[in-house]
Amino acid sequence: MHGSWILIQLGDEPLAAMAAPQPPRIQFQHPEGRIVGFTGCNRMMGGYSVNGERDLSFDQLGSTQRACMPSGPEGRFIQGLSETAHYRLDKGELVFIDAENADLLRFRKAD
């Protein structure tokens, strides 16, 4: 899970179907328990914790405050992070999952 990841899917909607000039991304800073990233419009930062084998949560999320396109992925991306309860690795992709085991966000490893 460590390193940088680029968002490729929000729920069941591929990111390519959205009007996003630059895809959201997230970088895990281990062992500090911090994340930095890009929401598709703003830079973001916060904390994360992994408990047990697959439990994941984010806290103290914050971002810059640029004016963003309402049709962009930013709001759903931030909401997905806040609803994340678990994660799994699926064929090299990182998937964030909510408490009801629904897929929220899917990432591919950044090059």
C-alpha positions as CSV (number, residue, x, y, z in Angstrom):
1,M,0.0,0.0,0.0
2,H,3.0,2.3,0.4
3,G,4.0,4.8,-2.3
4,S,1.9,6.7,-4.8
5,W,-1.4,5.6,-6.3
6,I,-3.6,7.2,-9.1
7,L,-7.4,7.0,-9.0
8,I,-8.9,5.0,-11.8
9,Q,-12.4,4.4,-10.6
10,L,-15.0,6.0,-8.3
11,G,-17.5,3.4,-7.1
12,D,-18.5,1.6,-10.3
13,E,-17.6,4.6,-12.6
14,P,-14.3,4.6,-14.4
15,L,-12.5,7.9,-14.0
16,A,-12.0,8.2,-17.8
17,A,-15.8,8.8,-18.0
18,M,-15.5,12.0,-15.9
19,A,-14.2,15.4,-16.9
20,A,-11.0,15.3,-14.9
21,P,-7.9,17.0,-16.6
22,Q,-5.7,15.4,-14.0
23,P,-6.7,12.3,-12.0
24,P,-6.8,12.4,-8.2
25,R,-3.8,10.6,-6.6
26,I,-2.7,9.7,-3.1
27,Q,0.7,9.1,-1.6
28,F,1.2,7.2,1.6
29,Q,4.1,8.4,3.8
30,H,5.1,5.5,6.0
31,P,6.0,5.3,8.9
32,E,4.7,8.8,9.6
33,G,1.1,7.7,9.0
34,R,0.5,10.7,6.7
35,I,-1.0,11.1,3.2
36,V,-0.5,13.8,0.7
37,G,-2.2,14.0,-2.7
38,F,-4.3,15.7,-5.3
39,T,-8.1,15.7,-5.4
40,G,-8.4,16.5,-9.1
41,C,-8.4,20.2,-8.3
42,N,-6.8,20.8,-4.9
43,R,-3.8,19.5,-3.0
44,M,-4.8,17.4,0.0
45,M,-3.2,16.1,3.2
46,G,-4.1,14.1,6.3
47,G,-3.5,11.1,8.4
48,Y,-4.2,7.4,8.0
49,S,-4.0,4.3,10.1
50,V,-4.1,0.6,9.3
51,N,-5.4,-1.7,12.0
52,G,-5.4,-5.5,11.7
53,E,-4.9,-7.0,8.3
54,R,-7.2,-4.8,6.1
55,D,-8.8,-2.1,8.2
56,L,-8.0,1.5,7.0
57,S,-9.1,4.9,8.1
58,F,-8.3,8.5,7.3
59,D,-8.4,11.5,9.6
60,Q,-7.6,15.2,9.7
61,L,-8.1,15.5,6.0
62,G,-7.6,18.9,4.6
63,S,-7.0,20.6,1.2
64,T,-6.3,23.8,-0.5
65,Q,-9.3,25.8,-1.5
66,R,-9.2,26.4,-5.3
67,A,-12.4,26.9,-7.1
68,C,-13.2,23.6,-8.8
69,M,-15.5,22.3,-11.5
70,P,-18.7,21.0,-9.9
71,S,-18.7,18.1,-12.4
72,G,-15.2,17.0,-11.4
73,P,-14.3,14.0,-9.1
74,E,-13.1,16.0,-6.1
75,G,-16.2,15.8,-3.9
76,R,-16.7,12.1,-4.5
77,F,-13.0,11.4,-4.0
78,I,-12.9,13.1,-0.6
79,Q,-16.2,11.5,0.4
80,G,-14.8,8.1,-0.6
81,L,-11.7,8.6,1.6
82,S,-13.9,9.6,4.6
83,E,-16.1,6.5,4.2
84,T,-13.2,4.1,3.8
85,A,-13.2,1.3,6.4
86,H,-11.1,-1.4,4.7
87,Y,-8.8,-2.0,1.7
88,R,-7.7,-4.8,-0.5
89,L,-5.1,-5.4,-3.2
90,D,-6.7,-6.7,-6.3
91,K,-4.4,-7.7,-9.2
92,G,-2.0,-4.9,-8.4
93,E,-4.7,-2.3,-7.8
94,L,-5.6,-0.8,-4.4
95,V,-9.3,-0.7,-3.6
96,F,-10.8,1.2,-0.7
97,I,-14.0,-0.3,0.7
98,D,-16.7,1.0,3.0
99,A,-18.2,-0.7,6.1
100,E,-20.8,-2.6,4.0
101,N,-18.0,-4.0,1.8
102,A,-18.9,-1.8,-1.2
103,D,-16.0,-0.7,-3.4
104,L,-15.5,3.1,-3.1
105,L,-12.2,4.0,-4.8
106,R,-9.8,2.0,-7.1
107,F,-6.2,3.0,-7.7
108,R,-3.3,1.9,-9.8
109,K,0.3,2.2,-8.7
110,A,1.9,5.4,-10.0
111,D,5.0,4.8,-12.2
